[in-house]
Amino acid sequence: MDIFNKIDNYFGPLGQYMEHAHGYYMFPKLEGEISNRMIFQGKEKLVWSLNNYLGLGNHPDVRKADAEAAAKWGLAYPMGARMMSGQTRYHEELEEKLAAFVKKEAAYLLNYGYQGMVSIINTLVDRRDVIVYDSEAHACIIDGMRLHFGKRFVYPHNDMNNLEKELERATRIVEKTNGGILVITEGVYGMAGDLGKLREIIELKKKFNFRLLVDDAHGFGTMGKTGAGTGEHFGVQDDIDIYFATFAKAMAGIGGFVAGNKKMINFLMYNMRSQIYAKSLPMAMVIGAFKRLEMLQHEPQHKEKLWTIVNALQSGLKAKGFNLGKTESPVTPVFFQGGVPEATHVTKDLREKHNIFCSIVTYPVVPKDVIMLRLIPTAMHTLEDVEYTINAFSEIKKNLDNGVYSDGTIASMVVH
C-alpha cells in the first residue's frame, strides 16, 4: 500500500476537523504588535493566548537590544554547530549567567526547548536504564522517551503513591541491568497550571536511588521569589538534578537551556545530537537573551504586575463559580462540560460577540465531553481586561448551561 493511502481515510484526531477549523479554530493568524490586543481577521481582539508572561515580547528595551544585536551580528553568525565552528564567548557567558541565576554549577544553551528536551532524555539514558514519568508530561518528554530502548513506566498525574510503586518496580529492574532511574516531572503543567509535587518526589530520594529531571518551561521567570522557577518556589532547587527551561515563555524569545552539575552538563555538551549536529543559536538571540535575563533579575515589577493580573483573574472567575481546576500558577484553565461542537460555538461567540481570543482545548488533550478555555495572563494585561473577560465568560457559561450551543454542529468559520 502507498504510505499516503492512510491519510485519505484519517487525518488524525485534530486534522479530522481541518475543513471546518483551519484558519479560525486551528492555525489562526494574530497580527499586529505583540500586545494584550491584537488583530484577528481584521478586527481587534483582547488576547489571552500568548506565552509572554512578563510582557517582554514587545518591550522597547528588548526590541532595542534585539535590533542592535541583529544589526551588529546579523542572523547568520556564528556559522556551524558549536562543537565545530559555532562557539563564542557570548554563548559561554550567557550559560554562566543562567547557571548562576538558577543556582546550578553549569548550564548549556539549547537551540529550541522542544528539540532540547528530546535530546536530553535520549542522551542521558540507555537500554539498561528505566524512566519513570508523570502521565501529563509534555509532548517533548513523550517524544524523548520514544527514543529510549529501555523500560519506561508512567504514574498517574501527581500520584505519589503510584510513583513509589513504579520506583519499586524500576529498582528491581536496574538491580538486574546495572542501570539507573530517571524520574521526569514538570514544574508547572502548561495546560492545567498545577505544579509538579517536587518536594514529595525529592523526599522519595531517601528510599530510592534516582535522578530527577524537571521541565520548568512555564515556571522559569514566573515562579519563586526571584523568578528562578518552581524549584525556588518550593525551596528544593538544590535537589533537582537536571533543570530545564525554555526562553519561549517568560523570556519571550527562542531557545532554552539545561542546568545541573558541571560533569553532567559537560557530558551533554559532548553527546547531545540535537546540538552537535545543529547550527548554533544565532548571536542575535543570544544577545537578546542577555537583556531579557537582566530584566527578569533586576526589574521585579514585570513579575509583580503579572501576578496582580493572575490573582485578579483567577479570584474573579472563582467568585463567579467557574472551575479552574488545581492551578497554582499563571496558567488559567476554565473548564466546561461539552464536546467539540459546543466548544466551537463557545469560541466563536467569544471571538465574534465579545472580541476575546483565547485558546480552546478539547479531546484528545482533555477527556471527552470536557471543554477547556486556557487563559495566559501577562504583565501587559490590565484590570479592565480582567473585569471585561469575567463578565463575558459569565454570559458564555449561561448560554452553555441553557443549551444555546447544543445543536450538535460545528460552528462555521468566519473568513474575511
C-alpha positions, -999 to +999 in steps of 0.1 A: +000+000+000+012+035-007+021+052+026-001+081+016-032+060+013-039+060+050-043+098+051-072+095+027-092+079+054-079+095+086-062+129+091-056+124+128-075+134+160-073+171+152-068+170+115-102+154+110-117+188+117-094+207+093-122+216+068-141+234+095-113+246+117-083+257+096-076+294+099-101+300+127-100+274+154-066+260+144-037+279+128-054+313+134-034+344+124-028+370+151-014+401+135+000+435+147+022+444+176+026+418+203+002+430+230-029+423+251-048+434+220-041+422+185-058+418+151-076+386+142-094+385+108-093+423+105-108+431+140-091+439+173-094+412+199-084+410+236-058+382+235-052+357+263-032+332+242+004+345+242+032+329+262+045+363+270+042+362+308+064+392+317+054+413+287+089+413+273+079+403+238+073+438+226+091+457+254+110+487+239+143+478+257+141+442+244+133+453+209+162+478+210+186+450+222+173+426+196+177+452+168+212+463+178+223+427+180+209+419+146+225+450+131+259+442+146+260+404+141+233+396+115+212+364+118+238+340+104+267+343+129+280+321+143+281+296+114+280+259+122+274+238+153+291+249+185+313+218+186+328+226+152+327+263+145+298+279+163+312+285+197+315+321+211+324+337+244+289+352+244+273+318+244+295+308+273+288+339+292+251+336+289+254+300+301+273+312+332+247+338+340+218+313+336+235+288+358+241+313+385+205+325+383+190+291+388+217+282+413+234+254+394+271+247+387+267+249+349+243+254+321+241+246+284+222+266+258+197+248+235+185+259+201+149+250+209+132+239+240+113+210+224+143+197+205+165+201+235+143+181+259+140+152+234+178+152+231+185+155+268+165+123+275+180+105+246+215+113+257+211+106+295+196+071+293+205+038+276+188+004+274+199-005+309+181+025+325+145+030+334+124+062+331+095+069+354+074+099+343+041+117+350+011+109+329+006+145+319+042+150+306+046+174+278+049+161+242+086+168+241+091+145+270+070+118+254+089+121+222+122+119+240+112+087+257+102+072+223+139+071+215+146+052+247+154+015+242+149+006+279+119+004+301+096+033+310+068+034+335+041+061+339+024+071+371-010+089+372-006+127+374+010+138+407+000+104+423+029+099+448+017+065+460+018+052+424+051+069+418+065+050+447+052+017+433+067+024+400+101+033+416+100-001+434+093-017+400+121+002+384+145-005+412+140-043+407+149-039+370+180-018+374+194-041+400+195-067+373+206-045+344+231-024+365+213+007+351+199+038+367+165+055+372+154+089+357+123+105+371+107+132+349+082+157+361+072+193+352+075+223+375+043+239+361+020+219+339+013+241+310-023+230+303-039+228+338-015+251+356-009+229+386+025+223+400+046+191+400+050+177+435+087+184+437+090+182+475+073+149+476+093+135+447+125+146+462+115+131+496+114+097+478+152+100+472+156+089+508+141+055+498+152+052+462+182+059+441+172+081+411+180+113+393+153+140+388+147+159+356+123+189+359+108+206+328+102+241+341+092+258+309+062+277+324+079+281+359+111+298+348+106+336+352+072+333+368+076+311+400+098+317+430+108+348+449+133+358+422+117+341+393+142+313+393+114+287+389+093+262+406+122+246+425+129+280+441+091+283+448+093+251+468+128+256+483+141+225+466+162+238+437+194+222+451+177+188+449+168+190+412+195+171+393+186+183+358+168+216+354+154+225+320+137+258+309+129+275+277+132+311+265+098+308+247+076+317+277+087+343+303+117+354+282+096+358+250+124+345+228+138+314+211+160+288+226+164+273+261+189+258+285+196+228+307+214+232+340+230+210+366+263+199+379+293+206+357+302+170+349+267+162+337+265+194+316+298+186+300+286+152+292+255+167+275+277+191+255+297+164+241+269+139+234+236+158+226+230+150+190+205+178+186+232+203+194+263+186+179+246+183+145+226+216+145+236+252+139+245+273+170+219+296+184+223+328+164+241+357+181+211+380+179+191+355+200+220+352+225+225+389+230+187+394+232+186+367+259+211+387+280+187+417+280+157+395+289+176+378+317+188+412+330+152+425+331+140+393+348+166+397+375+166+434+381+131+446+372+108+427+395+079+450+385+072+428+355+066+397+376+047+417+402+024+430+375+019+395+361+008+382+395-015+412+400-033+402+369-032+365+377-047+369+411-074+393+399-084+370+371-084+337+390-101+351+421-127+368+400-135+337+380-137+316+411-160+341+427-184+337+397-184+299+402-160+289+374-140+257+377-103+265+374-091+230+384-060+230+406-039+258+390-013+273+413+005+293+385-003+320+360-018+293+336-056+297+340-077+269+327-115+273+327-134+240+325-169+235+310-189+205+301-194+199+263-180+183+232-162+196+201-193+212+186-202+231+217-165+242+220-166+257+186-198+277+193-183+290+226-151+300+209-169+317+180-191+336+204-161+348+224-143+360+193-172+375+173-195+388+200-171+396+228-139+401+208-119+378+231-093+355+217-082+326+240-071+291+233-096+263+231-086+228+242-108+197+236-104+159+233-078+143+229-059+168+251-086+167+277-112+140+284-142+137+261-172+160+270-148+185+286-140+219+271-111+239+285-106+275+277-069+283+286-061+319+295-025+331+298-023+363+318+006+386+312+021+418+326+006+435+295-030+429+306-050+454+327-075+450+355-101+464+330-092+434+307-098+411+336-132+426+345-144+425+309-133+389+304-150+377+336-183+393+325-180+378+290-173+343+304-203+346+327-225+352+297-209+323+278-215+300+308-251+310+310-256+302+273-238+269+276-259+259+307-291+268+289-282+247+258-277+276+234-247+259+219-261+223+218-272+220+182-246+193+176-229+211+147-195+226+144-198+264+142-189+276+107-158+297+103-158+334+097-135+341+068-125+376+056 
